[in-house]
Amino acid sequence: QVQFVESGGGLVQPGGSLRLSCTASGGIFSFYHMGWYRQAPGKQRELVAAITTGGSANYADSVQDRFAISRDNAKNTVYLQMNSLKPEDTAIYYCNRHYQNSAYFSWGQGTQVTVSS
């Protein structure tokens, strides 16, 4: 079973930036398409960004042009650079293997992102 540890969240003012990291243990990270997901209070978890094994990225419309996903297979780590943050980006952020439009493994603990003045 693959396990994920997310980090890098925090409290940031609107317009600010954060860089999230997620490190995987177990499995063969380089074989997996990866995704960053988020869950806001009272809402369903949603996919915000995905990256293929080859490095191609896709984004939810709500974060397009503000967020950037990347990966370092040597470090078994996927990143999410978040710029121009908005209060509606407030959520717990998780990473997971993105497989057939769904998350594949069990969830990690996530990292809290709060955007507020």
PAGUPA-777806 format. One record per residue: residue in one letter; x negated, y negated, z of N, C-alpha, C in turn. Coordinates in nm, 4 decimals, always signed. Example, Ala and Ser with C-alpha at 12.3 -4.5 7.8 and 13.67 -1.06 7.14 Angstrom:
// residues 2
 res      n.X      n.Y      n.Z     ca.X     ca.Y     ca.Z      c.X      c.Y      c.Z
   a  -1.3190  +0.5690  +0.7800  -1.2300  +0.4500  +0.7800  -1.3200  +0.3300  +0.7800
   s  -1.2850  +0.2250  +0.7080  -1.3670  +0.1060  +0.7140  -1.2900  -0.0030  +0.7870
END
This chain:
// residues 117
 res      n.X      n.Y      n.Z     ca.X     ca.Y     ca.Z      c.X      c.Y      c.Z
   q  -0.0854  +0.1192  +0.0000  +0.0000  +0.0000  +0.0000  -0.0882  -0.1232  +0.0000
   v  -0.0515  -0.2187  -0.0828  -0.1247  -0.3444  -0.0901  -0.0701  -0.4406  +0.0138
   q  -0.1583  -0.5120  +0.0782  -0.1181  -0.6139  +0.1751  -0.1683  -0.7501  +0.1296
   f  -0.0891  -0.8528  +0.1602  -0.1221  -0.9891  +0.1187  -0.1324  -1.0797  +0.2414
   v  -0.2317  -1.1676  +0.2397  -0.2464  -1.2680  +0.3442  -0.2503  -1.4049  +0.2779
   e  -0.1456  -1.4841  +0.3053  -0.1358  -1.6177  +0.2486  -0.1877  -1.7209  +0.3481
   s  -0.2450  -1.8284  +0.2956  -0.2969  -1.9357  +0.3798  -0.2969  -2.0667  +0.3027
   g  -0.3196  -2.1757  +0.3753  -0.3346  -2.3050  +0.3108  -0.2164  -2.3979  +0.3248
   g  -0.1077  -2.3499  +0.3830  +0.0086  -2.4357  +0.4002  -0.0135  -2.5407  +0.5075
   g  +0.0856  -2.6272  +0.5231  +0.0773  -2.7315  +0.6240  +0.1803  -2.8378  +0.6006
   l  +0.1640  -2.9469  +0.6749  +0.2520  -3.0624  +0.6640  +0.1840  -3.1662  +0.5749
   v  +0.2551  -3.2121  +0.4742  +0.1993  -3.3102  +0.3821  +0.3062  -3.4123  +0.3473
   q  +0.2631  -3.5340  +0.3203  +0.3576  -3.6386  +0.2827  +0.3999  -3.6218  +0.1361
   p  +0.5165  -3.6723  +0.1023  +0.5570  -3.6698  -0.0397  +0.4499  -3.7321  -0.1279
   g  +0.4250  -3.6672  -0.2417  +0.3206  -3.7119  -0.3314  +0.1853  -3.6507  -0.3042
   g  +0.1722  -3.5806  -0.1940  +0.0458  -3.5202  -0.1575  +0.0212  -3.3875  -0.2267
   s  -0.0914  -3.3256  -0.1902  -0.1333  -3.2004  -0.2534  -0.1720  -3.0975  -0.1484
   l  -0.1572  -2.9726  -0.1861  -0.2048  -2.8596  -0.1071  -0.2530  -2.7520  -0.2026
   r  -0.3461  -2.6703  -0.1533  -0.3900  -2.5535  -0.2297  -0.3687  -2.4294  -0.1445
   l  -0.2836  -2.3422  -0.1918  -0.2545  -2.2177  -0.1223  -0.3446  -2.1070  -0.1754
   s  -0.3779  -2.0143  -0.0866  -0.4568  -1.8968  -0.1237  -0.3839  -1.7715  -0.0782
   c  -0.4016  -1.6656  -0.1513  -0.3450  -1.5365  -0.1125  -0.4459  -1.4294  -0.1484
   t  -0.4897  -1.3573  -0.0478  -0.5870  -1.2510  -0.0683  -0.5203  -1.1158  -0.0497
   a  -0.5457  -1.0266  -0.1429  -0.4876  -0.8926  -0.1401  -0.5902  -0.7915  -0.0918
   s  -0.5420  -0.6932  -0.0182  -0.6262  -0.5813  +0.0218  -0.5564  -0.4518  -0.0170
   g  -0.6359  -0.3538  -0.0612  -0.5787  -0.2296  -0.1108  -0.5392  -0.2460  -0.2567
   g  -0.5209  -0.1395  -0.3270  -0.4807  -0.1469  -0.4654  -0.5920  -0.1975  -0.5565
   i  -0.5589  -0.2261  -0.6790  -0.6543  -0.2768  -0.7773  -0.5999  -0.4097  -0.8264
   f  -0.6417  -0.5149  -0.7613  -0.5854  -0.6484  -0.7835  -0.5903  -0.6883  -0.9297
   s  -0.6987  -0.6612  -0.9953  -0.7152  -0.7072  -1.1335  -0.6160  -0.6426  -1.2296
   f  -0.5515  -0.5363  -1.1873  -0.4528  -0.4678  -1.2709  -0.3134  -0.5314  -1.2606
   y  -0.2958  -0.6224  -1.1642  -0.1611  -0.6711  -1.1333  -0.1364  -0.8101  -1.1895
   h  -0.0220  -0.8278  -1.2549  +0.0306  -0.9630  -1.2718  +0.0696  -1.0105  -1.1322
   m  +0.0478  -1.1362  -1.1034  +0.0747  -1.1882  -0.9685  +0.1713  -1.3060  -0.9739
   g  +0.2439  -1.3238  -0.8650  +0.3367  -1.4351  -0.8578  +0.3319  -1.5040  -0.7235
   w  +0.3622  -1.6320  -0.7245  +0.3882  -1.7080  -0.6023  +0.5390  -1.7293  -0.5942
   y  +0.5928  -1.7003  -0.4784  +0.7351  -1.7132  -0.4513  +0.7521  -1.8081  -0.3329
   r  +0.8712  -1.8612  -0.3180  +0.9004  -1.9422  -0.2008  +1.0436  -1.9199  -0.1555
   q  +1.0638  -1.9416  -0.0265  +1.1973  -1.9317  +0.0318  +1.2198  -2.0499  +0.1224
   a  +1.3156  -2.1312  +0.0842  +1.3546  -2.2462  +0.1653  +1.4641  -2.2032  +0.2621
   p  +1.4809  -2.2759  +0.3716  +1.5855  -2.2403  +0.4692  +1.7223  -2.2308  +0.4038
   g  +1.7899  -2.1183  +0.4269  +1.9245  -2.1014  +0.3752  +1.9328  -2.0680  +0.2277
   k  +1.8172  -2.0463  +0.1640  +1.8164  -2.0173  +0.0216  +1.7485  -1.8841  -0.0055
   q  +1.7745  -1.8294  -0.1229  +1.7098  -1.7057  -0.1630  +1.5654  -1.7318  -0.2041
   r  +1.4846  -1.6298  -0.1904  +1.3463  -1.6395  -0.2346  +1.3453  -1.6521  -0.3868
   e  +1.2582  -1.7389  -0.4366  +1.2510  -1.7617  -0.5800  +1.1062  -1.7584  -0.6275
   l  +1.0887  -1.7208  -0.7529  +0.9567  -1.7215  -0.8152  +0.9258  -1.8632  -0.8617
   v  +0.8085  -1.9143  -0.8255  +0.7729  -2.0482  -0.8720  +0.6629  -2.0462  -0.9762
   a  +0.5765  -1.9449  -0.9725  +0.4685  -1.9376  -1.0701  +0.4206  -1.7946  -1.0810
   a  +0.3776  -1.7571  -1.2000  +0.3262  -1.6221  -1.2229  +0.2040  -1.6293  -1.3135
   i  +0.1148  -1.5344  -1.2950  -0.0058  -1.5287  -1.3777  -0.0300  -1.3842  -1.4174
   t  -0.0590  -1.3639  -1.5445  -0.0818  -1.2286  -1.5933  -0.2238  -1.1827  -1.5610
   t  -0.2490  -1.0567  -1.5899  -0.3839  -1.0047  -1.5696  -0.4845  -1.0789  -1.6577
   g  -0.4370  -1.1305  -1.7691  -0.5247  -1.2031  -1.8612  -0.5365  -1.3511  -1.8330
   g  -0.4622  -1.3981  -1.7332  -0.4732  -1.5385  -1.6937  -0.3689  -1.6318  -1.7515
   s  -0.2712  -1.5797  -1.8231  -0.1638  -1.6645  -1.8744  -0.0659  -1.6954  -1.7633
   a  -0.0217  -1.8212  -1.7575  +0.0627  -1.8661  -1.6470  +0.2003  -1.9111  -1.6955
   n  +0.2980  -1.8927  -1.6088  +0.4331  -1.9434  -1.6317  +0.4840  -2.0060  -1.5033
   y  +0.5716  -2.1051  -1.5176  +0.6189  -2.1804  -1.4029  +0.7696  -2.1995  -1.4074
   a  +0.8279  -2.2088  -1.2892  +0.9662  -2.2505  -1.2786  +0.9767  -2.3957  -1.3244
   d  +1.0907  -2.4301  -1.3801  +1.1090  -2.5667  -1.4295  +1.0857  -2.6700  -1.3187
   s  +1.1213  -2.6345  -1.1974  +1.1143  -2.7304  -1.0861  +0.9714  -2.7671  -1.0478
   v  +0.8740  -2.6849  -1.0891  +0.7348  -2.7116  -1.0504  +0.6440  -2.7322  -1.1713
   q  +0.7013  -2.7184  -1.2903  +0.6226  -2.7365  -1.4131  +0.5508  -2.8711  -1.4109
   d  +0.4271  -2.8713  -1.4483  +0.3423  -2.9911  -1.4565  +0.2987  -3.0434  -1.3202
   r  +0.3396  -2.9787  -1.2122  +0.2945  -3.0205  -1.0789  +0.2120  -2.9123  -1.0114
   f  +0.2449  -2.7868  -1.0366  +0.1769  -2.6734  -0.9735  +0.0893  -2.6027  -1.0769
   a  -0.0188  -2.5402  -1.0290  -0.1054  -2.4615  -1.1157  -0.1475  -2.3344  -1.0437
   i  -0.1223  -2.2218  -1.1063  -0.1604  -2.0931  -1.0503  -0.2909  -2.0472  -1.1160
   s  -0.3755  -1.9844  -1.0367  -0.5006  -1.9301  -1.0894  -0.5370  -1.8070  -1.0078
   r  -0.6364  -1.7344  -1.0552  -0.6754  -1.6125  -0.9849  -0.8261  -1.5931  -0.9951
   d  -0.8802  -1.5241  -0.8942  -1.0206  -1.4851  -0.8931  -1.0227  -1.3361  -0.8612
   n  -1.0374  -1.2547  -0.9627  -1.0306  -1.1098  -0.9422  -1.1465  -1.0583  -0.8567
   a  -1.2597  -1.1254  -0.8631  -1.3737  -1.0828  -0.7820  -1.3452  -1.0985  -0.6333
   k  -1.2553  -1.1913  -0.5998  -1.2200  -1.2166  -0.4600  -1.0821  -1.1621  -0.4250
   n  -1.0183  -1.0922  -0.5185  -0.8833  -1.0397  -0.4955  -0.7888  -1.1493  -0.4471
   t  -0.8015  -1.2671  -0.5054  -0.7296  -1.3835  -0.4552  -0.6572  -1.4565  -0.5673
   v  -0.5361  -1.4992  -0.5369  -0.4590  -1.5844  -0.6263  -0.4350  -1.7173  -0.5546
   y  -0.4388  -1.8253  -0.6324  -0.4266  -1.9598  -0.5757  -0.3048  -2.0302  -0.6336
   l  -0.2562  -2.1290  -0.5590  -0.1522  -2.2170  -0.6090  -0.1898  -2.3593  -0.5710
   q  -0.2292  -2.4365  -0.6698  -0.2568  -2.5779  -0.6502  -0.1262  -2.6533  -0.6670
   m  -0.0874  -2.7269  -0.5640  +0.0399  -2.7978  -0.5649  +0.0125  -2.9472  -0.5542
   n  +0.0528  -3.0199  -0.6545  +0.0357  -3.1648  -0.6587  +0.1709  -3.2340  -0.6632
   s  +0.1702  -3.3627  -0.6353  +0.2934  -3.4426  -0.6397  +0.4062  -3.3743  -0.5645
   l  +0.3776  -3.3326  -0.4453  +0.4747  -3.2555  -0.3682  +0.5961  -3.3388  -0.3320
   k  +0.7095  -3.2709  -0.3294  +0.8386  -3.3340  -0.2998  +0.8996  -3.2663  -0.1774
   p  +0.9895  -3.3352  -0.1075  +1.0550  -3.2709  +0.0078  +1.1232  -3.1383  -0.0292
   e  +1.1728  -3.1277  -0.1490  +1.2402  -3.0039  -0.1896  +1.1441  -2.8878  -0.2134
   d  +1.0146  -2.9142  -0.2070  +0.9159  -2.8061  -0.2136  +0.8949  -2.7399  -0.0765
   t  +0.9559  -2.7948  +0.0258  +0.9442  -2.7378  +0.1593  +0.9994  -2.5957  +0.1618
   a  +0.9174  -2.5019  +0.2043  +0.9551  -2.3603  +0.2038  +0.8400  -2.2790  +0.2627
   i  +0.8673  -2.1519  +0.2841  +0.7600  -2.0562  +0.3111  +0.7180  -1.9980  +0.1764
   y  +0.5885  -1.9983  +0.1518  +0.5350  -1.9515  +0.0240  +0.4687  -1.8152  +0.0429
   y  +0.4986  -1.7270  -0.0499  +0.4482  -1.5904  -0.0484  +0.3872  -1.5561  -0.1846
   c  +0.2950  -1.4619  -0.1832  +0.2494  -1.4058  -0.3099  +0.2852  -1.2575  -0.3128
   n  +0.2880  -1.2038  -0.4319  +0.3165  -1.0621  -0.4484  +0.2814  -1.0213  -0.5907
   r  +0.2683  -0.8951  -0.6123  +0.2564  -0.8435  -0.7465  +0.3877  -0.8718  -0.8198
   h  +0.3780  -0.9290  -0.9385  +0.4969  -0.9614  -1.0172  +0.5130  -0.8524  -1.1219
   y  +0.6144  -0.7708  -1.1060  +0.6320  -0.6518  -1.1891  +0.7759  -0.6447  -1.2357
   q  +0.7962  -0.6462  -1.3640  +0.9302  -0.6386  -1.4239  +1.0234  -0.7406  -1.3591
   n  +0.9744  -0.8636  -1.3521  +1.0512  -0.9775  -1.3020  +1.0913  -0.9659  -1.1552
   s  +1.0197  -0.8850  -1.0813  +1.0474  -0.8714  -0.9391  +0.9173  -0.8601  -0.8615
   a  +0.9265  -0.8825  -0.7322  +0.8135  -0.8552  -0.6448  +0.8055  -0.7053  -0.6194
   y  +0.6825  -0.6562  -0.6131  +0.6662  -0.5099  -0.6113  +0.6345  -0.4532  -0.4735
   f  +0.5461  -0.5189  -0.4009  +0.5016  -0.4677  -0.2711  +0.5756  -0.5366  -0.1567
   s  +0.5494  -0.4908  -0.0358  +0.6065  -0.5553  +0.0820  +0.5504  -0.6967  +0.0949
   w  +0.6275  -0.7816  +0.1585  +0.5872  -0.9208  +0.1734  +0.4868  -0.9381  +0.2873
   g  +0.3986  -1.0355  +0.2685  +0.3126  -1.0781  +0.3772  +0.3873  -1.1738  +0.4678
   q  +0.3111  -1.2431  +0.5525  +0.3757  -1.3344  +0.6476  +0.4084  -1.4684  +0.5855
   g  +0.3506  -1.4971  +0.4710  +0.3747  -1.6242  +0.4046  +0.2999  -1.7389  +0.4707
   t  +0.3077  -1.8546  +0.4074  +0.2486  -1.9762  +0.4629  +0.3483  -2.0894  +0.4478
   q  +0.3694  -2.1632  +0.5564  +0.4714  -2.2676  +0.5595  +0.4184  -2.3944  +0.4946
   v  +0.4964  -2.4483  +0.4033  +0.4683  -2.5787  +0.3433  +0.5832  -2.6715  +0.3788
   t  +0.5486  -2.7825  +0.4410  +0.6490  -2.8819  +0.4782  +0.6094  -3.0155  +0.4170
   v  +0.6999  -3.0710  +0.3375  +0.6752  -3.1998  +0.2722  +0.7695  -3.3018  +0.3352
   s  +0.7119  -3.3927  +0.4101  +0.7932  -3.4883  +0.4840  +0.7105  -3.6104  +0.5197
   s  +0.7783  -3.7249  +0.5228  +0.7113  -3.8474  +0.5653  +0.7305  -3.8697  +0.7148
END
